[in-house]
Structures are given as C-alpha cells and as structure tokens.
Amino acid sequence: MTAPRAGVEPWDTEWAAEQARRALEWLARNYPKCAGSELLREHDKAADEAAAAGDEAGYLEALRDLFRAGRDEALRIRQGAA
C-alpha cells in the first residue's frame, strides 16, 4: 500500500472493492438484463473518480446512482418488451 497523500485520509481499497462487488452482484441478481449495459458506464466512471479522490461519500452516491440507473434501464427494457 502506498503512503497517503498529505492532507488526504487513507482510502480503504478493500472496503471500496467490497462495496463495488456488492453493488454489481445486486444489479446482476435483480436486473440481469441491464447489469452490463453501456448506460451504466457513466456511473462506473463517477465511482472510479470518487475512489481516485478518496471521496467515500461521493463513491457511495455513485454506487446508489448505479443502482437507480440499473433499475430504470430494467424498467425501460420491460416496457419495451410489453
């Protein structure tokens, strides 16, 4: 593990990886048709950026946005199939 940058609290990469794993498993279990959708990329990117900045609150919000986007995409797919 590298030394923390001055003025920045250390980022717990194991915690972050666990949160991401849980988020992706939840999406795959609840909305399997959209779990790998390109529409979710912007939320993945936001989570990556928050992680790179060591922004725990921003990281969690990006994961919540990922959930919402997955749900919305699944609903759109279902409505299109009807």
C-alpha positions in Angstrom: 0.0 0.0 0.0 1.3 3.5 -0.8 1.7 6.2 1.7 -1.3 8.6 1.9 -1.0 12.0 0.2 -0.6 15.0 2.5 -4.0 16.3 3.7 -5.9 13.3 2.4 -7.2 10.5 4.6 -6.1 7.0 3.5 -8.5 5.2 1.1 -9.6 1.8 2.2 -9.4 -0.1 -1.1 -10.7 -3.4 0.4 -13.8 -1.6 1.6 -14.3 0.1 -1.8 -13.8 -3.2 -3.6 -16.4 -4.9 -1.3 -18.9 -2.1 -1.9 -18.5 -2.3 -5.7 -18.7 -6.1 -5.6 -21.9 -6.0 -3.6 -23.4 -3.3 -6.0 -22.6 -5.3 -9.1 -23.9 -8.6 -7.6 -27.1 -6.8 -6.6 -27.6 -5.4 -10.1 -26.8 -8.8 -11.7 -29.3 -10.6 -9.4 -32.1 -8.1 -9.6 -31.7 -6.7 -13.1 -29.6 -9.2 -15.1 -30.5 -7.8 -18.5 -29.0 -4.4 -17.7 -26.1 -5.3 -15.4 -23.6 -4.8 -18.2 -25.4 -2.0 -20.1 -23.3 0.8 -21.6 -25.8 3.2 -20.0 -24.3 2.4 -16.6 -20.7 3.3 -17.7 -21.1 7.0 -16.6 -21.9 5.8 -13.1 -19.0 3.4 -13.1 -16.8 6.3 -14.1 -18.2 8.5 -11.4 -17.4 5.8 -8.8 -13.9 5.4 -10.2 -13.3 9.2 -10.0 -14.6 9.4 -6.4 -12.4 6.4 -5.4 -9.4 8.1 -7.0 -10.2 11.2 -5.0 -10.7 9.2 -1.8 -14.2 10.6 -1.6 -16.1 8.0 0.4 -19.5 9.9 0.3 -19.1 10.5 -3.4 -18.2 6.9 -4.0 -21.3 5.6 -2.2 -23.5 8.2 -4.0 -22.1 7.0 -7.4 -23.0 3.4 -6.4 -26.5 4.5 -5.5 -26.8 6.2 -8.8 -25.6 2.9 -10.4 -28.5 1.1 -8.7 -31.0 3.7 -9.8 -29.8 3.7 -13.4 -29.9 -0.2 -13.5 -33.4 -0.2 -12.2 -34.5 2.5 -14.6 -32.9 0.6 -17.5 -34.6 -2.6 -16.5 -37.9 -0.9 -16.4 -37.3 0.6 -19.8 -36.4 -2.8 -21.2 -39.6 -4.4 -19.7 -41.8 -1.6 -21.0 -40.3 -2.1 -24.5 -41.0 -5.8 -24.3 -44.6 -5.3 -23.5 
